[in-house]
Amino acid sequence: MDDRGAIKTFVIVILVTILVVFGTLLLTGQLQSSPSAEDPSPGTPTDTQPQDTPTPTPTATATPAATPTAETDTGTEGTPTPAPTQVEPPETTFPPDYGESLKVASIEKQIHNGVNAIRGENGLEPLERDSELKSIAKRHSDEMAQYDFYGHSSQDGLSREERYEESGYRCRILTGDRISHGGENLYKMALDDYSLNESEVASQVVSGWMESAGQRNTLMADYWQHQGLGVDVEEEGGRVKIYVTQDFC
């Protein structure tokens, strides 16, 4: 090989070497500057699917039990109106002598007249006042007031008929196919208004009997001829109680 061929061969080797070195350097720099798929640069889109971020599971919060409250009315603005406060009504007080100021004899007389007025309106004969029946009735009213009970049997357990017999009062009335030995109505009231007078008390007693089927039937029986009325008025604990016994024959 001559000198020219040797030089040409040397130049080619040098050029190839340079190209190889340059290519290597270029390739190395490209790899270093290439973004990594596993470490993407911020703001650079990638082909990898974004990982789902787990949604926090809501924590159940215990709700306190409802506290019972008084029912309230809702106002026009939707603001609950507090339930009204319960206020105890004031106790009725009576004048110290109110019980004594009611005339028992007047009450008895006006009840008697009221009963006969109703009987007359219904075509029945008026009842005569009977002093013996009055005594029996008065003792029973006094006993109910004294021992604080209410009923046809006495404190000793005597029935109305036995009370008649104990007093020596004989009552025998033929009523159809049987014989009646008398009858009795009772009434008890506690006055809530100390302005009532004897006439108003009597009217309330008679009205009470007429509103009760059993007592009305007794009062309106057509075979009675006599009646006795006994009234007791007692003041107890600031209230006036009235007991009335009406005995028939």
C-alpha positions in Angstrom: 0.0 0.0 0.0 1.4 3.4 -0.9 1.4 6.5 1.2 -1.7 8.0 -0.3 -3.7 4.8 0.5 -2.4 4.8 4.1 -3.4 8.4 4.7 -6.9 7.8 3.3 -7.3 4.8 5.5 -6.2 6.8 8.5 -8.6 9.6 7.8 -11.5 7.1 7.4 -10.7 5.5 10.7 -10.5 8.9 12.4 -13.8 10.0 10.9 -15.5 6.7 11.9 -14.1 7.1 15.5 -15.3 10.7 15.7 -18.8 9.6 14.4 -18.9 6.8 16.9 -17.8 9.0 19.8 -20.2 11.8 18.8 -23.1 9.3 18.3 -22.4 7.9 21.7 -22.3 11.3 23.4 -25.4 12.3 21.6 -27.3 9.1 22.5 -26.1 9.4 26.2 -27.3 13.1 26.4 -30.7 12.2 24.9 -31.3 9.4 27.4 -30.3 11.7 30.3 -32.6 14.5 29.1 -35.6 12.2 28.3 -38.4 12.4 31.0 -38.9 9.2 32.9 -42.2 7.5 32.7 -42.0 6.5 36.3 -41.0 10.0 37.4 -43.0 12.4 35.3 -42.2 16.1 35.4 -44.7 18.4 37.0 -47.4 19.5 34.5 -46.3 16.9 31.9 -49.0 14.6 30.7 -48.3 10.9 30.7 -49.8 7.8 29.3 -50.2 6.2 32.8 -53.7 6.2 34.3 -54.0 8.4 37.3 -54.3 6.5 40.6 -57.7 6.7 42.2 -57.6 8.6 45.4 -59.5 6.6 48.0 -62.6 8.5 49.3 -62.6 8.8 53.1 -65.3 6.7 54.6 -67.7 9.0 56.6 -67.6 8.4 60.3 -71.0 7.8 61.8 -71.7 10.4 64.5 -74.0 9.3 67.4 -77.1 11.5 67.6 -78.2 12.1 71.2 -81.7 10.8 72.1 -84.4 13.4 71.8 -85.2 15.2 75.1 -88.9 15.2 75.8 -90.2 18.7 75.9 -93.6 20.3 76.5 -95.6 20.7 73.3 -95.4 24.3 72.1 -97.4 26.3 69.6 -95.6 27.7 66.6 -96.0 31.4 66.0 -96.5 33.1 62.7 -92.7 33.6 62.4 -92.0 30.0 63.0 -90.6 30.7 66.5 -91.8 28.2 69.1 -94.0 29.8 71.8 -93.2 28.5 75.3 -95.9 26.3 76.8 -98.0 28.3 79.3 -97.0 27.9 83.0 -99.6 26.0 85.0 -100.8 28.3 87.8 -102.8 26.8 90.7 -106.1 28.6 91.1 -106.4 30.5 94.3 -108.3 28.9 97.1 -111.7 30.2 97.8 -111.9 31.9 101.1 -115.1 32.5 103.0 -116.1 35.1 105.6 -115.6 33.6 109.0 -119.3 33.6 109.7 -120.5 32.5 106.3 -121.6 29.0 107.4 -123.5 30.5 110.3 -125.1 33.2 108.2 -126.9 30.6 106.0 -130.2 30.0 107.7 -130.8 26.3 107.8 -134.6 26.6 108.4 -134.9 29.0 105.4 -133.0 26.5 103.1 -135.3 23.6 104.3 -138.4 25.7 103.7 -137.4 26.8 100.2 -136.4 23.2 99.2 -139.9 22.1 100.4 -141.6 24.8 98.3 -139.4 24.0 95.3 -140.2 20.3 95.4 -144.0 21.0 95.6 -143.8 23.5 92.7 -142.3 20.9 90.5 -144.8 18.3 91.5 -147.6 20.7 90.9 -146.2 21.4 87.4 -146.5 17.7 86.7 -150.0 17.2 88.0 -148.9 15.7 91.4 -150.3 16.5 94.9 -148.1 18.6 97.1 -146.3 17.0 100.0 -147.1 18.0 103.6 -144.3 18.8 106.0 -143.8 16.2 108.6 -142.0 17.1 111.8 -141.1 13.5 112.7 -139.6 12.9 109.3 -137.8 16.2 109.6 -136.1 15.0 112.8 -135.0 11.7 111.3 -133.6 13.6 108.2 -131.8 16.2 110.3 -130.1 13.6 112.5 -128.8 11.8 109.4 -127.5 15.1 107.8 -125.8 16.0 111.0 -124.2 12.6 111.3 -122.9 12.7 107.7 -121.3 16.1 108.4 -119.9 15.1 111.8 -118.3 11.8 110.6 -117.6 13.0 107.1 -119.4 10.3 105.1 -122.2 10.2 102.5 -124.7 7.5 102.1 -128.1 6.1 103.1 -126.8 3.9 105.9 -125.9 5.6 109.2 -122.5 5.6 110.9 -123.7 2.5 112.8 -124.8 0.8 109.6 -128.5 1.3 110.0 -130.5 1.5 106.8 -133.0 4.3 106.1 -135.9 1.9 107.1 -134.1 0.9 110.3 -133.6 4.6 111.1 -137.3 5.1 110.7 -138.0 2.2 113.1 -135.4 3.3 115.6 -137.2 6.7 115.8 -140.5 5.0 116.2 -141.8 6.2 112.9 -144.1 3.8 111.1 -144.6 4.3 107.4 -146.8 1.9 105.3 -148.1 3.1 101.9 -149.9 0.8 99.5 -148.4 1.3 96.0 -150.2 -1.0 93.6 -149.4 -4.6 94.7 -146.8 -3.8 97.3 -146.3 -1.8 100.4 -143.7 1.0 100.6 -142.0 1.8 103.9 -140.8 5.2 102.8 -138.0 6.7 100.6 -135.1 9.0 100.8 -133.0 11.4 98.7 -129.6 12.8 99.7 -127.6 15.8 98.5 -124.1 17.1 99.3 -122.5 20.3 98.0 -119.4 22.4 98.6 -120.0 26.0 97.9 -117.5 27.6 95.5 -119.1 31.0 95.7 -119.9 32.4 99.1 -122.3 34.9 97.5 -125.0 32.2 97.2 -128.0 32.8 99.4 -130.5 30.4 100.9 -132.8 30.6 97.9 -130.0 29.8 95.5 -128.7 26.9 97.6 -132.2 25.4 97.7 -132.7 25.8 93.9 -129.3 24.0 93.3 -130.4 21.2 95.6 -133.7 20.6 93.8 -132.1 20.9 90.4 -129.6 18.3 91.4 -132.3 15.9 92.4 -134.2 16.5 89.2 -131.1 15.8 87.0 -130.6 12.4 88.7 -132.9 9.7 87.3 -133.2 7.7 90.6 -133.7 10.7 92.8 -136.1 12.3 90.3 -138.2 9.1 90.3 -138.3 9.1 94.1 -139.2 12.8 94.3 -141.9 12.5 91.7 -143.6 9.3 93.0 -147.4 9.9 93.2 -148.0 7.9 96.3 -146.0 10.1 98.8 -148.0 12.3 101.1 -145.3 13.7 103.5 -141.7 14.7 103.4 -139.2 15.8 106.0 -136.1 17.9 105.2 -132.9 18.0 107.3 -130.1 20.4 106.3 -126.6 20.7 107.9 -124.2 23.5 107.0 -120.5 23.0 108.0 -117.4 25.2 107.4 -114.3 23.0 107.0 -110.9 24.0 105.8 -112.1 27.3 104.4 -115.0 25.6 102.5 -118.6 25.4 103.3 -120.2 22.0 102.9 -124.0 21.4 102.9 -125.6 18.1 103.6 -129.3 17.6 102.8 -131.5 14.6 103.6 -135.1 14.3 102.2 -137.2 11.6 103.7 -140.6 10.5 102.3 -143.7 8.7 103.5 
